[in-house]
Amino acid sequence: MIYTNLKIINVKSITLNAVGYASDATQQIYSFIIDDFNKYSYENNLNIEIKFNLISGDNSTSSYVDYGSLVEVLLKKKMINMIFIFMIMFIRQSLPITLEYSVLYSNMILLNKYNKTVPKTWNELLETGKYILNEEKKQNNTDLIGYNGLFNYDVEGICSINEFIYSYRNSVDSSFPDLTSQESIDALEMIKKLKNELSSDYDFKLNNDYAMLKLFDGNAIFIKFWIFPESAINNNYDEYSEKFRNCIYEFIYGNKTSIEVLKKADDITRIHYISINTNDSPIGLIFAIINSILIFIMVFSMIFLFFENFNPFFDFFSIDLWFLLNIGSILILCSIFTKYGTVTSFKCRLMTILFFFGLSLIYISISYKLIINFPVENNLSEWIKKHKTIYLFILIIVDIILNSLYFINEYDIENVVVTEGQNFQVCKTNYIFSKIMFRIEAGYHFLMILAILILSFMEWNLHKSMIDIRLIVYTVYADIILFIILLVLDIIKIKNYVSYFVIKTVVIMIFSISNYVLLYGLKLIVGILNKKDVKMTYIKSINKMFINNETTNTVIKSNQFNESSCISSINTSNSNDYYNNTQITSKNSDRKSTNKRTSIISKMIDYHYTT
């Protein structure tokens, strides 16, 4: 692999530092390649020189595992520019110079003796090997082996495994078979069949040196060996290769089934994720169906806002605000769909945007109603009431600006490696800008929650909105608890990708459902159970007013379709109770005459007891 960082010695000369590993220094050909290049460079005035450092069993006690760690350190320190590696599989971050190949040797003396040809398939190799072994045993040749396999615990082992599985692909143009496919299962079954019928555990586990020995002594029918085997260099490859080999050998040398070990090997190599495909798990499809049904219910239920008989139950918010509330809950549910498929930085950003923007629509609608519902007339409430569209537009624009910054924000994709389990990926905000953006977004919503709670406290006892205020507070409390749960889930380590998906998805679903049910759903249910003829109810209430000679000073409550002020005085009595000694009216002048406290907290408490 040519590493892009070059060590420039001077203007006219460039030196590249190269490193390579060979189990046997006499078998490597790196030096010949480098010598040829240096000669070519000198003759053509390239002014480039390669200095090569060979690590082998002759000059070091380190193994290919140690070599992998060494190269990683050297790369990080930028001390090397070129690596000679052994290309096996799963090399993700390197460009290999492949110097090795595997060879299947056929003992032509024995094949000719029994009039057999060189096999072209594994079945032919098995049949030919069994026949010659049986015939040689009849002649007391018990030292003969049919096939050595080279499935050892060194680097050759994983090469042999991958090579054998690859040989079982459907056609020469097919890609490497999926580890859980029938092709891989058939390949492992054949490996074990070859071991049991042509060789033994002992012979299969021996290394390349043993293969060369059998090649020269002639006591083998078929011999598998590698030319110039070197080690693979890749992040986490050493650990992976050991796990992969040991897993496959649990079938070849153990008692586990091929399906079991291939599933386990697949877990080692694959990054698992949730999808609507039920091959791995039905969880993805189940939650997709549930989520879609919930979204449909929320969308369909908004039609009741236009039914006259349901008007008394939806008089707290205006129709446009009800729409914003429900759309907010729907967007929160839509964020769940970003958790399907492979994890990408774009999906991480989109999930955050949908979730926070949906929540903002809910809080913006609530804040507007609480401000104009304030128990005392004030300039701010009056202005916002008259300029509703401007108020909503400004807050929505602010939220859009905050969310748009996520598109220039990068998320890290963190690999969760699970020993004896299934690896998966999660979104992580490791960049400073990402963390700052998340804190700004969380702080913005915290301020909205705080404002809603303060306004709800001051309007707590207003008769015309008492039930609605309480439902708003319950909604916000539920959101706070769910926020905390989501933060805790980002801290704790969940080692199962299905559990991780299910837990976070359920929390987000509850987030959306609680907002929808407490703010809208309960009213819809009550409306369905207690719907009345609105026109007749209104006519009867008017007739009753005339019959009882009620004056125009009578306060018509909100469920009689009049939003007149419901602020009244609290009668005084001889009791020492606070409620009986405090006169509260809708006029600031009356408040001053009965209560001289001027602090903000005192005023908030006064508003709290306003009825």
C-alpha positions as CSV (number, residue, x, y, z in Angstrom):
1,M,0.0,0.0,0.0
2,I,1.4,3.4,-1.0
3,Y,0.8,5.8,1.9
4,T,0.3,9.3,0.7
5,N,2.6,11.0,3.2
6,L,6.1,11.2,1.7
7,K,9.2,12.0,3.7
8,I,11.0,14.6,1.6
9,I,14.8,14.5,2.4
10,N,15.6,17.4,0.2
11,V,14.3,19.1,-2.9
12,K,15.9,16.5,-5.2
13,S,15.4,13.3,-3.2
14,I,12.4,11.5,-1.7
15,T,12.7,8.5,0.6
16,L,9.9,6.1,1.1
17,N,10.0,3.9,4.2
18,A,8.5,0.4,3.6
19,V,7.9,-2.5,6.0
20,G,6.9,-6.1,5.4
21,Y,6.5,-9.3,7.3
22,A,7.5,-12.9,6.4
23,S,7.4,-15.9,8.5
24,D,10.5,-17.1,6.6
25,A,12.9,-14.5,5.3
26,T,14.1,-16.8,2.5
27,Q,10.6,-17.1,1.1
28,Q,9.9,-13.4,0.7
29,I,10.3,-11.6,-2.7
30,Y,9.7,-8.0,-1.4
31,S,13.5,-7.3,-1.6
32,F,13.6,-8.2,-5.3
33,I,10.7,-5.8,-6.1
34,I,12.3,-3.0,-4.1
35,D,15.7,-3.5,-5.6
36,D,14.2,-3.4,-9.1
37,F,12.3,-0.2,-8.4
38,N,15.3,1.5,-6.9
39,K,17.4,0.6,-9.9
40,Y,14.6,1.8,-12.2
41,S,14.4,5.1,-10.3
42,Y,18.1,5.7,-10.4
43,E,18.3,5.0,-14.2
44,N,15.4,7.3,-14.9
45,N,16.3,10.1,-12.5
46,L,13.1,9.7,-10.5
47,N,15.0,10.7,-7.3
48,I,12.9,8.3,-5.3
49,E,14.4,5.6,-3.0
50,I,12.6,2.9,-1.0
51,K,14.2,1.8,2.3
52,F,12.8,-1.6,3.2
53,N,12.6,-3.1,6.7
54,L,11.8,-6.8,6.8
55,I,10.2,-8.3,10.0
56,S,10.4,-12.1,10.1
57,G,10.8,-15.0,12.4
58,D,14.5,-14.9,11.7
59,N,15.1,-11.4,13.1
60,S,12.2,-11.1,15.6
61,T,10.2,-13.1,18.0
62,S,7.0,-11.3,17.0
63,S,4.2,-13.0,15.1
64,Y,1.9,-11.6,12.4
65,V,-0.4,-10.5,15.2
66,D,2.3,-8.3,16.7
67,Y,3.2,-7.1,13.2
68,G,-0.3,-5.8,12.8
69,S,-0.1,-3.8,16.0
70,L,3.4,-2.5,15.0
71,V,2.2,-1.2,11.6
72,E,-0.7,0.5,13.2
73,V,1.6,2.4,15.5
74,L,4.0,3.3,12.7
75,L,1.2,4.6,10.5
76,K,-0.2,6.8,13.3
77,K,3.3,8.3,13.8
78,K,3.8,8.6,10.0
79,M,7.0,6.7,10.2
80,I,6.3,4.5,7.2
81,N,5.0,5.2,3.7
82,M,4.6,1.7,2.2
83,I,3.3,-1.6,3.5
84,F,3.7,-5.0,1.9
85,I,0.8,-7.1,3.1
86,F,-0.8,-10.5,2.6
87,M,-4.2,-10.0,1.0
88,I,-6.8,-12.3,2.6
89,M,-10.2,-10.7,3.0
90,F,-12.0,-7.8,4.6
91,I,-9.1,-5.4,3.9
92,R,-11.0,-2.1,4.2
93,Q,-8.4,0.6,4.4
94,S,-5.4,-0.6,2.3
95,L,-4.3,-1.2,-1.3
96,P,-2.6,-4.6,-1.2
97,I,0.4,-5.8,-3.2
98,T,-0.6,-9.5,-3.5
99,L,2.4,-11.8,-3.4
100,E,0.8,-15.1,-2.5
101,Y,-1.4,-17.8,-4.0
102,S,-2.6,-21.2,-2.9
103,V,-1.7,-24.4,-4.7
104,L,-3.4,-27.8,-4.7
105,Y,-0.9,-30.5,-5.5
106,S,-2.0,-33.8,-7.0
107,N,0.3,-36.8,-6.6
108,M,0.5,-37.9,-10.2
109,I,2.3,-41.0,-9.4
110,L,-0.7,-42.3,-7.4
111,L,-3.2,-40.9,-9.9
112,N,-1.5,-42.6,-12.8
113,K,-1.1,-45.8,-10.8
114,Y,-4.9,-46.0,-10.4
115,N,-5.8,-44.4,-13.8
116,K,-7.3,-41.3,-12.2
117,T,-7.3,-37.8,-13.5
118,V,-6.7,-34.5,-11.6
119,P,-10.0,-33.6,-9.9
120,K,-11.9,-30.5,-11.0
121,T,-14.5,-30.4,-8.2
122,W,-14.4,-31.2,-4.5
123,N,-16.7,-34.2,-5.0
124,E,-14.2,-35.6,-7.6
125,L,-11.3,-35.0,-5.1
126,L,-13.3,-36.8,-2.4
127,E,-14.2,-39.8,-4.6
128,T,-10.6,-40.1,-6.0
129,G,-9.0,-39.8,-2.6
130,K,-11.2,-42.4,-1.0
131,Y,-10.6,-44.9,-3.8
132,I,-6.8,-44.5,-3.7
133,L,-6.7,-44.6,0.2
134,N,-8.7,-47.8,0.2
135,E,-6.5,-49.4,-2.4
136,E,-3.3,-48.4,-0.7
137,K,-4.5,-49.7,2.6
138,K,-4.9,-53.1,1.0
139,Q,-1.2,-52.9,0.3
140,N,-0.5,-51.9,3.9
141,N,0.3,-48.3,3.1
142,T,-1.2,-46.7,6.3
143,D,0.9,-43.5,6.3
144,L,-0.8,-42.1,3.3
145,I,-3.2,-39.1,3.8
146,G,-5.8,-38.1,1.3
147,Y,-5.9,-34.3,1.8
148,N,-4.3,-32.0,4.4
149,G,-6.8,-29.1,4.2
150,L,-4.5,-26.6,5.9
151,F,-7.2,-25.5,8.3
152,N,-4.9,-24.5,11.1
153,Y,-4.9,-21.8,13.8
154,D,-2.5,-19.6,11.9
155,V,-3.0,-17.2,9.0
156,E,-3.3,-20.0,6.5
157,G,-6.4,-21.3,8.3
158,I,-8.6,-18.3,7.6
159,C,-7.4,-18.2,4.0
160,S,-8.4,-21.8,3.5
161,I,-11.8,-21.2,5.0
162,N,-12.6,-18.2,2.8
163,E,-11.2,-19.8,-0.3
164,F,-13.2,-22.9,0.2
165,I,-16.5,-21.0,0.8
166,Y,-15.7,-18.9,-2.2
167,S,-15.3,-22.0,-4.4
168,Y,-19.0,-22.8,-3.6
169,R,-20.4,-19.6,-5.2
170,N,-23.2,-20.2,-7.7
171,S,-21.0,-19.1,-10.7
172,V,-17.6,-17.7,-11.5
173,D,-19.1,-14.3,-11.8
174,S,-20.9,-14.5,-8.4
175,S,-19.7,-12.6,-5.4
176,F,-18.6,-14.1,-2.1
177,P,-21.5,-16.1,-0.7
178,D,-23.3,-14.8,2.4
179,L,-22.0,-16.6,5.4
180,T,-25.6,-17.8,6.3
181,S,-26.4,-18.9,2.8
182,Q,-26.9,-22.5,1.6
183,E,-23.6,-22.2,-0.4
184,S,-21.6,-21.5,2.8
185,I,-23.4,-24.3,4.6
186,D,-22.6,-26.8,1.8
187,A,-19.0,-25.6,1.8
188,L,-18.5,-26.3,5.6
189,E,-20.2,-29.7,5.3
190,M,-17.8,-30.6,2.5
191,I,-14.8,-29.5,4.6
192,K,-15.8,-31.7,7.4
193,K,-16.5,-34.6,5.0
194,L,-13.1,-34.3,3.5
195,K,-11.5,-34.3,7.0
196,N,-13.4,-37.3,8.2
197,E,-13.0,-39.4,5.1
198,L,-9.6,-38.4,3.7
199,S,-7.6,-37.1,6.7
200,S,-7.9,-36.4,10.4
201,D,-8.1,-33.5,12.9
202,Y,-4.4,-33.7,13.5
203,D,-3.4,-33.5,9.8
204,F,-6.0,-30.7,9.1
205,K,-4.6,-28.5,11.9
206,L,-0.9,-28.7,10.8
207,N,0.7,-25.7,9.1
208,N,2.3,-24.9,5.7
209,D,5.6,-26.5,6.8
210,Y,3.9,-29.9,7.2
211,A,2.3,-29.5,3.8
212,M,5.7,-29.0,2.2
213,L,7.1,-32.0,4.1
214,K,4.2,-34.2,2.7
215,L,4.9,-32.8,-0.7
216,F,8.5,-34.1,-0.6
217,D,7.9,-37.5,1.1
218,G,5.1,-38.4,-1.3
219,N,2.8,-39.7,1.4
220,A,-0.2,-37.6,0.3
221,I,-2.6,-37.8,-2.5
222,F,-3.6,-34.1,-2.5
223,I,-1.7,-31.3,-0.7
224,K,-2.9,-27.8,-0.2
225,F,-0.2,-25.1,0.6
226,W,0.4,-21.4,0.2
227,I,3.2,-19.7,-1.7
228,F,4.7,-16.8,0.1
229,P,2.2,-16.5,2.9
230,E,2.4,-13.2,4.8
231,S,0.1,-11.5,7.3
232,A,-2.8,-9.2,6.7
233,I,-2.8,-5.7,8.0
234,N,-6.1,-4.1,8.9
235,N,-7.6,-2.4,11.9
236,N,-8.9,-5.0,14.3
237,Y,-8.1,-7.7,11.7
238,D,-6.0,-9.9,14.1
239,E,-8.8,-10.2,16.6
240,Y,-11.4,-10.8,13.9
241,S,-9.4,-13.5,12.2
242,E,-8.8,-15.4,15.4
243,K,-12.6,-15.3,16.3
244,F,-13.5,-16.2,12.7
245,R,-11.2,-19.3,12.6
246,N,-12.2,-20.5,16.0
247,C,-15.8,-20.2,15.2
248,I,-15.6,-22.3,12.0
249,Y,-13.4,-24.9,13.7
250,E,-16.1,-25.5,16.3
251,F,-17.9,-27.3,13.4
252,I,-14.8,-28.8,11.6
253,Y,-13.2,-30.1,14.8
254,G,-16.1,-29.9,17.2
255,N,-19.8,-30.9,17.6
256,K,-21.6,-27.8,16.6
257,T,-23.6,-27.7,13.4
258,S,-22.6,-25.9,10.2
259,I,-25.6,-23.6,10.5
260,E,-24.7,-22.6,14.1
261,V,-21.1,-21.7,13.4
262,L,-21.9,-19.9,10.2
263,K,-24.5,-17.8,11.9
264,K,-21.9,-17.0,14.6
265,A,-19.2,-16.2,12.0
266,D,-21.7,-14.0,10.2
267,D,-22.3,-12.1,13.4
268,I,-18.6,-11.5,13.7
269,T,-18.2,-10.1,10.3
270,R,-21.5,-8.3,9.8
271,I,-22.8,-5.0,11.0
272,H,-26.4,-5.8,11.9
273,Y,-29.3,-3.3,11.6
274,I,-33.1,-3.3,11.8
275,S,-35.0,-3.6,8.6
276,I,-38.5,-4.6,7.5
277,N,-37.0,-7.8,6.1
278,T,-38.0,-10.6,8.5
279,N,-35.0,-12.9,7.7
280,D,-33.1,-11.8,10.7
281,S,-35.9,-10.5,13.0
282,P,-39.6,-9.7,12.6
283,I,-39.1,-6.7,15.0
284,G,-38.5,-4.2,12.3
285,L,-41.7,-5.1,10.3
286,I,-43.8,-5.2,13.5
287,F,-42.7,-1.7,14.6
288,A,-43.1,-0.4,11.1
289,I,-46.7,-1.6,11.0
290,I,-47.4,-0.2,14.5
291,N,-45.8,3.1,13.6
292,S,-47.7,3.4,10.4
293,I,-51.0,2.7,12.1
294,L,-50.4,5.3,14.7
295,I,-49.5,7.9,12.1
296,F,-52.7,7.0,10.1
297,I,-54.8,7.4,13.3
298,M,-53.3,10.8,14.1
299,V,-53.9,12.0,10.5
300,F,-57.4,10.6,10.2
301,S,-58.5,11.9,13.6
302,M,-58.0,15.5,12.6
303,I,-61.2,15.2,10.5
304,F,-63.2,15.5,13.7
305,L,-62.1,19.1,14.0
306,F,-64.6,19.9,11.3
307,F,-67.6,18.2,12.8
308,E,-69.9,20.7,14.5
309,N,-70.9,18.3,17.3
310,F,-67.3,18.0,18.4
311,N,-66.7,21.8,18.6
312,P,-67.3,22.1,22.4
313,F,-64.5,19.6,23.1
314,F,-62.0,21.3,20.9
315,D,-62.6,25.0,21.9
316,F,-59.4,25.5,23.8
317,F,-57.1,25.6,20.7
318,S,-58.1,27.0,17.3
319,I,-58.1,24.6,14.4
320,D,-54.8,25.7,13.0
321,L,-53.1,25.1,16.4
322,W,-54.7,21.6,16.7
323,F,-53.2,20.9,13.3
324,L,-49.7,22.0,14.5
325,L,-50.1,19.9,17.7
326,N,-50.9,16.8,15.7
327,I,-48.4,17.3,13.0
328,G,-45.8,17.7,15.8
329,S,-46.7,14.3,17.2
330,I,-46.6,12.8,13.7
331,L,-43.1,14.1,13.0
332,I,-41.8,12.6,16.2
333,L,-43.2,9.2,15.0
334,C,-41.6,9.7,11.6
335,S,-38.2,10.1,13.2
336,I,-38.4,6.4,14.0
337,F,-38.1,5.4,10.3
338,T,-34.6,6.8,10.2
339,K,-33.5,4.0,12.5
340,Y,-34.1,1.4,9.7
341,G,-31.3,0.2,7.5
342,T,-27.6,1.0,7.8
343,V,-26.7,3.9,10.0
344,T,-25.5,7.0,8.2
345,S,-24.6,10.5,9.3
346,F,-27.5,11.9,7.2
347,K,-30.0,9.6,9.0
348,C,-28.6,10.7,12.3
349,R,-29.2,14.3,11.4
350,L,-32.6,13.7,10.0
351,M,-33.7,11.8,13.1
352,T,-32.7,14.7,15.3
353,I,-34.4,17.3,13.1
354,L,-37.7,15.4,12.8
355,F,-37.8,14.8,16.6
356,F,-37.0,18.3,17.7
357,F,-39.0,20.1,15.1
358,G,-42.1,18.0,15.9
359,L,-41.6,18.8,19.5
360,S,-41.3,22.5,18.7
361,L,-44.6,22.6,16.8
362,I,-46.3,21.3,20.0
363,Y,-44.7,23.7,22.3
364,I,-45.2,26.7,20.0
365,S,-48.9,26.0,19.9
366,I,-49.2,25.6,23.6
367,S,-47.2,28.8,24.4
368,Y,-49.4,30.9,22.1
369,K,-52.6,29.8,23.8
370,L,-51.2,30.2,27.3
371,I,-49.9,33.8,26.5
372,I,-53.3,35.0,25.1
373,N,-55.1,33.1,27.9
374,F,-53.2,35.1,30.6
375,P,-55.6,36.2,33.4
376,V,-54.7,39.9,33.3
377,E,-54.8,42.1,30.3
378,N,-51.4,43.1,29.1
379,N,-49.8,44.6,26.0
380,L,-47.8,41.4,25.1
381,S,-50.9,39.1,25.2
382,E,-52.9,41.6,23.2
383,W,-50.2,42.0,20.5
384,I,-49.6,38.3,20.1
385,K,-53.4,37.7,19.9
386,K,-53.7,40.3,17.1
387,H,-50.6,39.0,15.3
388,K,-51.0,35.3,15.7
389,T,-49.5,34.4,12.3
390,I,-46.4,36.6,12.9
391,Y,-45.8,35.0,16.3
392,L,-46.1,31.5,15.0
393,F,-44.0,32.3,11.9
394,I,-41.2,33.8,14.0
395,L,-40.9,30.8,16.3
396,I,-41.1,28.3,13.5
397,I,-38.4,30.2,11.5
398,V,-36.1,30.2,14.6
399,D,-36.6,26.4,14.9
400,I,-36.0,25.9,11.2
401,I,-32.7,27.9,11.4
402,L,-31.5,25.8,14.4
403,N,-32.4,22.5,12.7
404,S,-30.8,23.6,9.4
405,L,-27.5,23.8,11.2
406,Y,-27.6,20.1,11.6
407,F,-27.1,19.7,7.9
408,I,-23.6,21.1,8.3
409,N,-23.2,19.1,11.4
410,E,-21.4,15.7,11.2
411,Y,-22.3,12.7,13.2
412,D,-19.8,9.9,14.0
413,I,-20.9,6.4,13.4
414,E,-19.7,4.3,16.3
415,N,-19.3,0.5,15.9
416,V,-20.6,-1.5,18.9
417,V,-18.6,-4.7,18.8
418,V,-20.3,-7.4,20.8
419,T,-18.3,-10.5,21.8
420,E,-20.2,-13.6,21.1
421,G,-23.0,-11.4,19.7
422,Q,-24.1,-9.2,16.9
423,N,-22.2,-6.0,16.0
424,F,-24.2,-2.9,15.2
425,Q,-23.7,0.9,14.8
426,V,-25.0,3.9,16.6
427,C,-25.0,7.7,16.1
428,K,-22.5,9.6,18.2
429,T,-21.9,13.4,18.5
430,N,-18.2,13.4,19.1
431,Y,-17.4,16.6,17.1
432,I,-17.3,19.8,19.2
433,F,-19.8,21.5,16.8
434,S,-22.2,18.6,17.1
435,K,-22.1,18.8,20.9
436,I,-22.6,22.5,20.9
437,M,-25.6,22.3,18.5
438,F,-27.2,19.6,20.5
439,R,-26.9,21.6,23.7
440,I,-28.3,24.7,22.0
441,E,-31.3,22.7,20.7
442,A,-31.8,21.1,24.1
443,G,-31.5,24.5,25.8
444,Y,-34.0,26.1,23.5
445,H,-36.6,23.4,24.2
446,F,-35.8,23.6,27.9
447,L,-36.6,27.3,27.9
448,M,-39.9,26.6,26.1
449,I,-40.8,24.0,28.7
450,L,-39.9,26.4,31.5
451,A,-42.1,29.2,30.0
452,I,-45.0,26.7,29.6
453,L,-44.7,25.6,33.2
454,I,-44.6,29.1,34.5
455,L,-47.6,30.2,32.5
456,S,-49.5,27.1,33.4
457,F,-48.8,27.8,37.1
458,M,-50.2,31.3,36.8
459,E,-53.3,30.1,35.0
460,W,-53.8,27.0,37.1
461,N,-57.2,28.0,38.6
462,L,-58.9,29.7,35.7
463,H,-62.3,28.0,35.4
464,K,-62.5,28.3,31.7
465,S,-59.3,26.4,31.0
466,M,-58.7,24.4,34.2
467,I,-58.8,21.0,32.6
468,D,-56.7,22.0,29.6
469,I,-54.0,23.6,31.8
470,R,-53.7,20.4,33.8
471,L,-53.5,18.2,30.7
472,I,-50.7,20.6,29.4
473,V,-48.7,20.3,32.6
474,Y,-49.1,16.5,32.6
475,T,-47.8,16.4,29.0
476,V,-44.8,18.5,29.8
477,Y,-44.0,16.4,32.9
478,A,-44.2,13.3,30.8
479,D,-41.9,14.9,28.2
480,I,-39.3,15.8,30.8
481,I,-39.2,12.2,32.1
482,L,-38.9,10.8,28.6
483,F,-36.1,13.3,27.8
484,I,-34.2,12.0,30.8
485,I,-34.7,8.4,29.7
486,L,-33.4,9.2,26.2
487,L,-30.3,10.9,27.7
488,V,-29.7,7.9,30.0
489,L,-30.0,5.5,27.0
490,D,-27.2,7.4,25.2
491,I,-25.0,6.9,28.2
492,I,-25.5,3.3,29.1
493,K,-24.1,0.5,26.8
494,I,-26.8,-1.7,25.3
495,K,-25.0,-4.7,23.6
496,N,-27.9,-6.1,21.6
497,Y,-29.0,-4.2,18.4
498,V,-32.6,-5.4,18.6
499,S,-32.9,-4.3,22.3
500,Y,-31.3,-1.0,21.4
501,F,-33.8,-0.4,18.6
502,V,-36.8,-1.6,20.6
503,I,-36.1,0.5,23.7
504,K,-35.3,3.7,21.9
505,T,-38.2,3.3,19.5
506,V,-40.7,2.6,22.3
507,V,-39.6,5.7,24.2
508,I,-40.0,7.9,21.1
509,M,-43.4,6.3,20.5
510,I,-44.5,7.0,24.1
511,F,-43.2,10.6,23.6
512,S,-45.4,11.1,20.6
513,I,-48.5,9.2,21.9
514,S,-48.4,11.0,25.3
515,N,-48.5,14.4,23.6
516,Y,-51.2,13.3,21.2
517,V,-53.4,11.5,23.8
518,L,-53.2,14.1,26.6
519,L,-53.7,17.1,24.4
520,Y,-56.0,15.8,21.7
521,G,-56.9,12.1,22.0
522,L,-58.8,12.4,25.4
523,K,-60.9,15.2,24.0
524,L,-61.7,13.1,21.0
525,I,-62.7,10.1,23.1
526,V,-64.9,12.2,25.3
527,G,-66.4,13.8,22.3
528,I,-67.3,10.5,20.8
529,L,-68.8,9.2,24.0
530,N,-70.7,12.4,24.8
531,K,-71.4,14.1,21.5
532,K,-74.5,16.4,21.6
533,D,-76.6,18.4,19.2
534,V,-74.7,21.7,19.5
535,K,-77.4,23.9,18.1
536,M,-80.1,22.6,20.3
537,T,-77.9,22.9,23.4
538,Y,-77.1,26.5,22.6
539,I,-80.8,27.4,22.0
540,K,-81.8,25.7,25.3
541,S,-79.1,27.7,27.2
542,I,-80.4,31.0,25.7
543,N,-84.0,30.2,26.5
544,K,-83.0,29.3,30.1
545,M,-81.3,32.7,30.4
546,F,-84.5,34.5,29.5
547,I,-86.7,32.3,31.6
548,N,-84.6,32.9,34.7
549,N,-84.4,36.7,33.9
550,E,-80.6,36.5,33.9
551,T,-78.9,39.8,33.3
552,T,-76.2,40.6,30.8
553,N,-73.7,40.4,33.7
554,T,-74.1,36.7,33.8
555,V,-70.9,34.9,32.8
556,I,-71.4,32.3,30.1
557,K,-68.8,29.6,30.6
558,S,-66.6,28.4,27.8
559,N,-68.6,25.2,27.1
560,Q,-71.5,27.6,26.2
561,F,-69.4,29.0,23.4
562,N,-68.5,32.4,24.9
563,E,-64.9,33.3,25.7
564,S,-65.8,36.1,28.0
565,S,-63.5,36.8,30.9
566,C,-64.0,34.3,33.7
567,I,-61.9,36.2,36.2
568,S,-64.0,36.9,39.4
569,S,-63.4,38.2,42.8
570,I,-62.7,36.0,45.7
571,N,-65.1,36.9,48.5
572,T,-63.7,37.9,51.8
573,S,-64.8,36.3,55.0
574,N,-63.9,36.3,58.7
575,S,-61.6,33.2,58.1
576,N,-57.9,33.5,58.5
577,D,-57.4,31.4,55.3
578,Y,-55.4,33.0,52.5
579,Y,-58.1,32.4,50.0
580,N,-60.7,34.2,52.0
581,N,-58.6,37.2,53.0
582,T,-57.2,38.0,49.5
583,Q,-59.3,40.0,47.0
584,I,-58.3,39.2,43.3
585,T,-59.9,41.0,40.4
586,S,-59.0,41.4,36.8
587,K,-58.0,45.1,37.4
588,N,-54.5,46.0,38.4
589,S,-55.8,48.8,40.5
590,D,-57.9,46.4,42.6
591,R,-54.9,44.1,43.0
592,K,-52.8,46.9,44.4
593,S,-55.4,47.9,46.9
594,T,-55.7,44.4,48.4
595,N,-52.2,43.2,48.1
596,K,-49.1,45.4,48.3
597,R,-46.6,42.7,47.4
598,T,-44.7,43.7,44.3
599,S,-42.2,40.9,43.8
600,I,-42.5,38.7,40.7
601,I,-43.0,35.5,42.7
602,S,-45.8,37.2,44.7
603,K,-47.5,38.2,41.5
604,M,-47.2,34.7,40.1
605,I,-48.8,33.3,43.3
606,D,-51.6,35.9,43.0
607,Y,-52.2,34.9,39.4
608,H,-52.1,31.3,40.4
609,Y,-55.2,31.7,42.6
610,T,-57.1,33.8,40.0
611,T,-60.3,32.1,39.1
